[in-house]
Amino acid sequence: MDYLTLKALHQLLALVSVTGFIARWSWRLRRPDWRPTGLLRAAPHGLDTLLVISGLWLAARIDAFDQAWLHAKLAGLVVYIVLAWLAFRTTDRRGLSLALGLSALACIAWVATVAVTHQAGGILKGI
């Protein structure tokens, strides 16, 4: 697969993953007792696995494993995952779940700016 196709696939997977998070999180905010089953439970894990694989493939294609921006992106991804996980676990306190979910989205937006700029600070570098 050529670089531009792989990059477009990675970006599409990221967009679908974040959109799925927003959909599931907003549903849980409205209905705290809702629990995903079947495909809604399994699909995000499969999608995120493909996203990580495509990201590692991209990093290998451009030999970026020793780059500070990639390390920052991975650290931001871990923070996003923790915040998103906590947002799902605190639905009995909607205000906290809302704050955690919005923080997760802000974090993933920053990760996207790191990916686009190839700068460890992303959009925050100039601030």
TIVO-2410 file (N, C-alpha, C; in nm, 3 decimals):
# residues 127
REC num residu      c1      c2      c3 atome chaine
REC   1      M   0.086  -0.117   0.000     N      A
REC   1      M   0.000   0.000   0.000    CA      A
REC   1      M   0.090   0.123   0.000     C      A
REC   2      D   0.060   0.219  -0.085     N      A
REC   2      D   0.145   0.338  -0.089    CA      A
REC   2      D   0.115   0.429   0.031     C      A
REC   3      Y   0.208   0.522   0.057     N      A
REC   3      Y   0.202   0.606   0.176    CA      A
REC   3      Y   0.073   0.687   0.186     C      A
REC   4      L   0.034   0.752   0.077     N      A
REC   4      L  -0.085   0.839   0.083    CA      A
REC   4      L  -0.213   0.759   0.108     C      A
REC   5      T  -0.222   0.641   0.052     N      A
REC   5      T  -0.339   0.556   0.076    CA      A
REC   5      T  -0.342   0.512   0.222     C      A
REC   6      L  -0.226   0.471   0.274     N      A
REC   6      L  -0.216   0.429   0.413    CA      A
REC   6      L  -0.249   0.543   0.508     C      A
REC   7      K  -0.201   0.662   0.476     N      A
REC   7      K  -0.229   0.780   0.559    CA      A
REC   7      K  -0.380   0.811   0.557     C      A
REC   8      A  -0.441   0.805   0.440     N      A
REC   8      A  -0.585   0.831   0.428    CA      A
REC   8      A  -0.665   0.726   0.506     C      A
REC   9      L  -0.622   0.600   0.500     N      A
REC   9      L  -0.689   0.495   0.576    CA      A
REC   9      L  -0.678   0.521   0.726     C      A
REC  10      H  -0.559   0.558   0.772     N      A
REC  10      H  -0.538   0.588   0.913    CA      A
REC  10      H  -0.626   0.705   0.958     C      A
REC  11      Q  -0.632   0.808   0.878     N      A
REC  11      Q  -0.715   0.925   0.912    CA      A
REC  11      Q  -0.863   0.887   0.915     C      A
REC  12      L  -0.907   0.805   0.821     N      A
REC  12      L  -1.047   0.761   0.819    CA      A
REC  12      L  -1.078   0.677   0.942     C      A
REC  13      L  -0.990   0.585   0.977     N      A
REC  13      L  -1.011   0.502   1.095    CA      A
REC  13      L  -1.017   0.588   1.221     C      A
REC  14      A  -0.931   0.689   1.230     N      A
REC  14      A  -0.931   0.779   1.346    CA      A
REC  14      A  -1.064   0.855   1.353     C      A
REC  15      L  -1.110   0.905   1.241     N      A
REC  15      L  -1.236   0.978   1.237    CA      A
REC  15      L  -1.354   0.890   1.279     C      A
REC  16      V  -1.358   0.769   1.228     N      A
REC  16      V  -1.467   0.676   1.262    CA      A
REC  16      V  -1.459   0.638   1.410     C      A
REC  17      S  -1.338   0.617   1.460     N      A
REC  17      S  -1.320   0.581   1.601    CA      A
REC  17      S  -1.369   0.692   1.694     C      A
REC  18      V  -1.330   0.814   1.666     N      A
REC  18      V  -1.371   0.926   1.750    CA      A
REC  18      V  -1.521   0.951   1.738     C      A
REC  19      T  -1.573   0.940   1.618     N      A
REC  19      T  -1.718   0.955   1.598    CA      A
REC  19      T  -1.794   0.849   1.676     C      A
REC  20      G  -1.743   0.727   1.675     N      A
REC  20      G  -1.805   0.619   1.752    CA      A
REC  20      G  -1.801   0.648   1.901     C      A
REC  21      F  -1.688   0.700   1.950     N      A
REC  21      F  -1.679   0.737   2.091    CA      A
REC  21      F  -1.785   0.842   2.125     C      A
REC  22      I  -1.795   0.944   2.043     N      A
REC  22      I  -1.892   1.051   2.069    CA      A
REC  22      I  -2.034   0.994   2.073     C      A
REC  23      A  -2.066   0.907   1.979     N      A
REC  23      A  -2.201   0.849   1.973    CA      A
REC  23      A  -2.229   0.765   2.098     C      A
REC  24      R  -2.137   0.676   2.134     N      A
REC  24      R  -2.159   0.590   2.252    CA      A
REC  24      R  -2.160   0.671   2.380     C      A
REC  25      W  -2.071   0.766   2.392     N      A
REC  25      W  -2.062   0.849   2.513    CA      A
REC  25      W  -2.188   0.934   2.530     C      A
REC  26      S  -2.234   0.997   2.421     N      A
REC  26      S  -2.355   1.080   2.432    CA      A
REC  26      S  -2.478   0.994   2.464     C      A
REC  27      W  -2.482   0.872   2.410     N      A
REC  27      W  -2.593   0.782   2.443    CA      A
REC  27      W  -2.590   0.747   2.590     C      A
REC  28      R  -2.470   0.721   2.644     N      A
REC  28      R  -2.458   0.688   2.787    CA      A
REC  28      R  -2.493   0.808   2.874     C      A
REC  29      L  -2.466   0.929   2.827     N      A
REC  29      L  -2.504   1.047   2.905    CA      A
REC  29      L  -2.656   1.058   2.915     C      A
REC  30      R  -2.725   1.024   2.806     N      A
REC  30      R  -2.871   1.032   2.806    CA      A
REC  30      R  -2.935   0.913   2.878     C      A
REC  31      R  -2.873   0.797   2.866     N      A
REC  31      R  -2.927   0.676   2.926    CA      A
REC  31      R  -2.816   0.603   3.002     C      A
REC  32      P  -2.790   0.642   3.127     N      A
REC  32      P  -2.679   0.584   3.203    CA      A
REC  32      P  -2.685   0.433   3.220     C      A
REC  33      D  -2.805   0.375   3.210     N      A
REC  33      D  -2.818   0.230   3.227    CA      A
REC  33      D  -2.789   0.153   3.098     C      A
REC  34      W  -2.767   0.224   2.987     N      A
REC  34      W  -2.743   0.158   2.859    CA      A
REC  34      W  -2.605   0.092   2.858     C      A
REC  35      R  -2.602  -0.032   2.811     N      A
REC  35      R  -2.477  -0.105   2.795    CA      A
REC  35      R  -2.475  -0.160   2.652     C      A
REC  36      P  -2.366  -0.135   2.579     N      A
REC  36      P  -2.358  -0.188   2.443    CA      A
REC  36      P  -2.349  -0.341   2.444     C      A
REC  37      T  -2.408  -0.403   2.345     N      A
REC  37      T  -2.402  -0.548   2.331    CA      A
REC  37      T  -2.368  -0.581   2.186     C      A
REC  38      G  -2.327  -0.702   2.164     N      A
REC  38      G  -2.301  -0.751   2.029    CA      A
REC  38      G  -2.199  -0.668   1.954     C      A
REC  39      L  -2.239  -0.627   1.834     N      A
REC  39      L  -2.149  -0.552   1.747    CA      A
REC  39      L  -2.110  -0.417   1.806     C      A
REC  40      L  -2.203  -0.351   1.875     N      A
REC  40      L  -2.171  -0.222   1.936    CA      A
REC  40      L  -2.066  -0.235   2.046     C      A
REC  41      R  -2.056  -0.352   2.104     N      A
REC  41      R  -1.954  -0.375   2.206    CA      A
REC  41      R  -1.820  -0.415   2.145     C      A
REC  42      A  -1.823  -0.496   2.039     N      A
REC  42      A  -1.701  -0.550   1.980    CA      A
REC  42      A  -1.637  -0.457   1.876     C      A
REC  43      A  -1.719  -0.387   1.800     N      A
REC  43      A  -1.667  -0.307   1.688    CA      A
REC  43      A  -1.563  -0.203   1.728     C      A
REC  44      P  -1.582  -0.127   1.836     N      A
REC  44      P  -1.481  -0.028   1.870    CA      A
REC  44      P  -1.343  -0.088   1.895     C      A
REC  45      H  -1.338  -0.207   1.954     N      A
REC  45      H  -1.209  -0.270   1.981    CA      A
REC  45      H  -1.141  -0.312   1.851     C      A
REC  46      G  -1.217  -0.369   1.760     N      A
REC  46      G  -1.161  -0.407   1.631    CA      A
REC  46      G  -1.116  -0.286   1.551     C      A
REC  47      L  -1.198  -0.183   1.551     N      A
REC  47      L  -1.165  -0.060   1.481    CA      A
REC  47      L  -1.038   0.004   1.537     C      A
REC  48      D  -1.030   0.011   1.670     N      A
REC  48      D  -0.913   0.073   1.732    CA      A
REC  48      D  -0.787  -0.011   1.710     C      A
REC  49      T  -0.802  -0.142   1.702     N      A
REC  49      T  -0.687  -0.228   1.670    CA      A
REC  49      T  -0.636  -0.197   1.530     C      A
REC  50      L  -0.727  -0.184   1.434     N      A
REC  50      L  -0.688  -0.147   1.297    CA      A
REC  50      L  -0.624  -0.009   1.294     C      A
REC  51      L  -0.674   0.081   1.375     N      A
REC  51      L  -0.618   0.217   1.383    CA      A
REC  51      L  -0.474   0.213   1.433     C      A
REC  52      V  -0.448   0.137   1.537     N      A
REC  52      V  -0.312   0.125   1.591    CA      A
REC  52      V  -0.220   0.058   1.490     C      A
REC  53      I  -0.267  -0.047   1.426     N      A
REC  53      I  -0.185  -0.116   1.326    CA      A
REC  53      I  -0.150  -0.022   1.211     C      A
REC  54      S  -0.248   0.054   1.163     N      A
REC  54      S  -0.220   0.147   1.053    CA      A
REC  54      S  -0.123   0.256   1.098     C      A
REC  55      G  -0.136   0.301   1.224     N      A
REC  55      G  -0.043   0.401   1.276    CA      A
REC  55      G   0.099   0.349   1.286     C      A
REC  56      L   0.114   0.226   1.335     N      A
REC  56      L   0.247   0.167   1.343    CA      A
REC  56      L   0.307   0.145   1.204     C      A
REC  57      W   0.223   0.105   1.110     N      A
REC  57      W   0.266   0.086   0.972    CA      A
REC  57      W   0.313   0.219   0.914     C      A
REC  58      L   0.237   0.324   0.938     N      A
REC  58      L   0.277   0.457   0.891    CA      A
REC  58      L   0.409   0.501   0.953     C      A
REC  59      A   0.423   0.482   1.084     N      A
REC  59      A   0.547   0.520   1.153    CA      A
REC  59      A   0.666   0.444   1.096     C      A
REC  60      A   0.645   0.317   1.064     N      A
REC  60      A   0.753   0.238   1.005    CA      A
REC  60      A   0.787   0.287   0.864     C      A
REC  61      R   0.684   0.325   0.789     N      A
REC  61      R   0.708   0.373   0.652    CA      A
REC  61      R   0.791   0.500   0.648     C      A
REC  62      I   0.774   0.588   0.748     N      A
REC  62      I   0.849   0.714   0.748    CA      A
REC  62      I   0.962   0.712   0.851     C      A
REC  63      D   0.988   0.594   0.910     N      A
REC  63      D   1.095   0.576   1.008    CA      A
REC  63      D   1.088   0.682   1.118     C      A
REC  64      A   0.973   0.687   1.185     N      A
REC  64      A   0.947   0.792   1.284    CA      A
REC  64      A   0.952   0.744   1.429     C      A
REC  65      F   0.995   0.620   1.453     N      A
REC  65      F   0.989   0.566   1.588    CA      A
REC  65      F   1.078   0.641   1.687     C      A
REC  66      D   1.178   0.713   1.639     N      A
REC  66      D   1.265   0.788   1.731    CA      A
REC  66      D   1.232   0.938   1.733     C      A
REC  67      Q   1.118   0.975   1.677     N      A
REC  67      Q   1.079   1.115   1.670    CA      A
REC  67      Q   0.998   1.157   1.792     C      A
REC  68      A   1.028   1.275   1.846     N      A
REC  68      A   0.959   1.325   1.966    CA      A
REC  68      A   0.810   1.343   1.941     C      A
REC  69      W   0.771   1.385   1.821     N      A
REC  69      W   0.630   1.407   1.794    CA      A
REC  69      W   0.550   1.277   1.801     C      A
REC  70      L   0.610   1.165   1.758     N      A
REC  70      L   0.540   1.038   1.765    CA      A
REC  70      L   0.524   0.994   1.910     C      A
REC  71      H   0.626   1.017   1.992     N      A
REC  71      H   0.616   0.985   2.134    CA      A
REC  71      H   0.507   1.069   2.201     C      A
REC  72      A   0.500   1.198   2.165     N      A
REC  72      A   0.396   1.286   2.219    CA      A
REC  72      A   0.258   1.238   2.175     C      A
REC  73      K   0.247   1.198   2.050     N      A
REC  73      K   0.119   1.150   1.998    CA      A
REC  73      K   0.074   1.025   2.073     C      A
REC  74      L   0.165   0.933   2.096     N      A
REC  74      L   0.132   0.811   2.169    CA      A
REC  74      L   0.095   0.840   2.314     C      A
REC  75      A   0.166   0.933   2.378     N      A
REC  75      A   0.132   0.972   2.516    CA      A
REC  75      A  -0.007   1.035   2.520     C      A
REC  76      G  -0.036   1.121   2.424     N      A
REC  76      G  -0.169   1.183   2.415    CA      A
REC  76      G  -0.277   1.079   2.392     C      A
REC  77      L  -0.246   0.977   2.313     N      A
REC  77      L  -0.342   0.870   2.288    CA      A
REC  77      L  -0.374   0.794   2.417     C      A
REC  78      V  -0.272   0.769   2.498     N      A
REC  78      V  -0.294   0.701   2.625    CA      A
REC  78      V  -0.382   0.786   2.717     C      A
REC  79      V  -0.355   0.916   2.723     N      A
REC  79      V  -0.436   1.005   2.806    CA      A
REC  79      V  -0.581   1.006   2.755     C      A
REC  80      Y  -0.599   1.013   2.623     N      A
REC  80      Y  -0.733   1.008   2.565    CA      A
REC  80      Y  -0.806   0.881   2.606     C      A
REC  81      I  -0.739   0.766   2.597     N      A
REC  81      I  -0.801   0.639   2.632    CA      A
REC  81      I  -0.845   0.638   2.778     C      A
REC  82      V  -0.759   0.686   2.867     N      A
REC  82      V  -0.793   0.688   3.010    CA      A
REC  82      V  -0.912   0.782   3.035     C      A
REC  83      L  -0.909   0.901   2.976     N      A
REC  83      L  -1.019   0.995   2.995    CA      A
REC  83      L  -1.151   0.940   2.940     C      A
REC  84      A  -1.146   0.879   2.821     N      A
REC  84      A  -1.266   0.822   2.761    CA      A
REC  84      A  -1.319   0.707   2.847     C      A
REC  85      W  -1.230   0.623   2.896     N      A
REC  85      W  -1.270   0.512   2.982    CA      A
REC  85      W  -1.338   0.565   3.109     C      A
REC  86      L  -1.278   0.667   3.169     N      A
REC  86      L  -1.338   0.727   3.289    CA      A
REC  86      L  -1.473   0.792   3.259     C      A
REC  87      A  -1.486   0.851   3.142     N      A
REC  87      A  -1.613   0.914   3.104    CA      A
REC  87      A  -1.725   0.811   3.098     C      A
REC  88      F  -1.694   0.690   3.055     N      A
REC  88      F  -1.794   0.583   3.051    CA      A
REC  88      F  -1.823   0.527   3.190     C      A
REC  89      R  -1.727   0.537   3.280     N      A
REC  89      R  -1.742   0.476   3.413    CA      A
REC  89      R  -1.811   0.569   3.513     C      A
REC  90      T  -1.830   0.695   3.480     N      A
REC  90      T  -1.885   0.792   3.575    CA      A
REC  90      T  -2.022   0.843   3.532     C      A
REC  91      T  -2.098   0.762   3.461     N      A
REC  91      T  -2.225   0.810   3.409    CA      A
REC  91      T  -2.328   0.835   3.518     C      A
REC  92      D  -2.303   0.784   3.639     N      A
REC  92      D  -2.396   0.816   3.748    CA      A
REC  92      D  -2.378   0.961   3.793     C      A
REC  93      R  -2.267   1.023   3.754     N      A
REC  93      R  -2.243   1.165   3.781    CA      A
REC  93      R  -2.222   1.233   3.646     C      A
REC  94      R  -2.332   1.275   3.586     N      A
REC  94      R  -2.329   1.324   3.448    CA      A
REC  94      R  -2.236   1.442   3.427     C      A
REC  95      G  -2.229   1.532   3.526     N      A
REC  95      G  -2.140   1.647   3.512    CA      A
REC  95      G  -1.995   1.604   3.498     C      A
REC  96      L  -1.953   1.507   3.578     N      A
REC  96      L  -1.817   1.456   3.571    CA      A
REC  96      L  -1.795   1.381   3.440     C      A
REC  97      S  -1.892   1.301   3.399     N      A
REC  97      S  -1.880   1.229   3.273    CA      A
REC  97      S  -1.870   1.326   3.156     C      A
REC  98      L  -1.946   1.432   3.160     N      A
REC  98      L  -1.941   1.533   3.055    CA      A
REC  98      L  -1.803   1.598   3.051     C      A
REC  99      A  -1.750   1.637   3.167     N      A
REC  99      A  -1.618   1.700   3.172    CA      A
REC  99      A  -1.509   1.605   3.123     C      A
REC 100      L  -1.516   1.479   3.163     N      A
REC 100      L  -1.416   1.381   3.121    CA      A
REC 100      L  -1.424   1.355   2.970     C      A
REC 101      G  -1.545   1.343   2.918     N      A
REC 101      G  -1.562   1.320   2.775    CA      A
REC 101      G  -1.513   1.438   2.692     C      A
REC 102      L  -1.545   1.559   2.736     N      A
REC 102      L  -1.497   1.677   2.664    CA      A
REC 102      L  -1.345   1.688   2.673     C      A
REC 103      S  -1.288   1.651   2.787     N      A
REC 103      S  -1.143   1.651   2.802    CA      A
REC 103      S  -1.079   1.548   2.708     C      A
REC 104      A  -1.143   1.433   2.696     N      A
REC 104      A  -1.093   1.330   2.604    CA      A
REC 104      A  -1.095   1.383   2.460     C      A
REC 105      L  -1.201   1.452   2.424     N      A
REC 105      L  -1.210   1.506   2.288    CA      A
REC 105      L  -1.107   1.616   2.265     C      A
REC 106      A  -1.083   1.700   2.367     N      A
REC 106      A  -0.979   1.803   2.355    CA      A
REC 106      A  -0.842   1.738   2.339     C      A
REC 107      C  -0.820   1.632   2.412     N      A
REC 107      C  -0.693   1.561   2.404    CA      A
REC 107      C  -0.672   1.501   2.265     C      A
REC 108      I  -0.774   1.439   2.211     N      A
REC 108      I  -0.760   1.377   2.079    CA      A
REC 108      I  -0.747   1.483   1.970     C      A
REC 109      A  -0.807   1.599   1.991     N      A
REC 109      A  -0.788   1.710   1.896    CA      A
REC 109      A  -0.643   1.755   1.897     C      A
REC 110      W  -0.584   1.763   2.017     N      A
REC 110      W  -0.442   1.798   2.028    CA      A
REC 110      W  -0.355   1.692   1.959     C      A
REC 111      V  -0.388   1.563   1.979     N      A
REC 111      V  -0.314   1.455   1.915    CA      A
REC 111      V  -0.318   1.473   1.764     C      A
REC 112      A  -0.432   1.512   1.710     N      A
REC 112      A  -0.445   1.534   1.566    CA      A
REC 112      A  -0.353   1.647   1.520     C      A
REC 113      T  -0.340   1.753   1.602     N      A
REC 113      T  -0.250   1.863   1.561    CA      A
REC 113      T  -0.104   1.819   1.566     C      A
REC 114      V  -0.071   1.730   1.658     N      A
REC 114      V   0.065   1.675   1.663    CA      A
REC 114      V   0.091   1.594   1.536     C      A
REC 115      A  -0.006   1.515   1.496     N      A
REC 115      A   0.008   1.433   1.376    CA      A
REC 115      A   0.024   1.519   1.251     C      A
REC 116      V  -0.050   1.627   1.243     N      A
REC 116      V  -0.045   1.713   1.125    CA      A
REC 116      V   0.084   1.795   1.119     C      A
REC 117      T   0.126   1.849   1.234     N      A
REC 117      T   0.243   1.938   1.235    CA      A
REC 117      T   0.375   1.865   1.250     C      A
REC 118      H   0.371   1.740   1.296     N      A
REC 118      H   0.493   1.665   1.329    CA      A
REC 118      H   0.579   1.742   1.429     C      A
REC 119      Q   0.512   1.812   1.520     N      A
REC 119      Q   0.576   1.885   1.628    CA      A
REC 119      Q   0.522   1.828   1.759     C      A
REC 120      A   0.611   1.802   1.855     N      A
REC 120      A   0.569   1.740   1.981    CA      A
REC 120      A   0.465   1.822   2.056     C      A
REC 121      G   0.466   1.953   2.040     N      A
REC 121      G   0.368   2.038   2.107    CA      A
REC 121      G   0.239   2.054   2.031     C      A
REC 122      G   0.237   2.009   1.906     N      A
REC 122      G   0.118   2.027   1.823    CA      A
REC 122      G   0.078   2.173   1.815     C      A
REC 123      I  -0.048   2.202   1.831     N      A
REC 123      I  -0.098   2.338   1.826    CA      A
REC 123      I  -0.053   2.420   1.947     C      A
REC 124      L  -0.015   2.351   2.055     N      A
REC 124      L   0.028   2.421   2.177    CA      A
REC 124      L   0.172   2.469   2.169     C      A
REC 125      K   0.246   2.427   2.068     N      A
REC 125      K   0.387   2.465   2.058    CA      A
REC 125      K   0.407   2.616   2.051     C      A
REC 126      G   0.319   2.685   1.982     N      A
REC 126      G   0.334   2.829   1.963    CA      A
REC 126      G   0.277   2.912   2.077     C      A
REC 127      I   0.214   2.847   2.173     N      A
REC 127      I   0.151   2.922   2.282    CA      A
REC 127      I   0.247   2.943   2.394     C      A
***
